[in-house]
Amino acid sequence: MERQEQIKATMEALRLHDANNVCMTVDECADFFKIHPKTVLNKIHSKEFKAQFIGRTWRIPKLQFIDKIVDEAG
C-alpha cells in the first residue's frame, strides 16, 4: 500500500473511531442534519433517533448516523 493510501485509511479509521466515542447534544444534532432542534426532540420521542437523557441533557450517539458521516467525508 502506498503512503497516500495509508494516510487516507488512517484518517478514515480515526473518523470512525471518533464517531464511536462522541455523543451530540440536541443542538449539535440539529446543526448536523440542518433541522430545527424541536424536530430532533420529536425524533427522539418517536424513537427514530436513539438518545439518553443524562442529567438535564439529551445525549445522542453519533454511531447511529455513521452512514451519513462517512458519506459526507467521502
Beta strands, then each sheet from edge to edge (+ up, - down):
strand 1: 23-24
strand 2: 52-54
strand 3: 57-61
sheet 1: 1+ 3- 2+
end
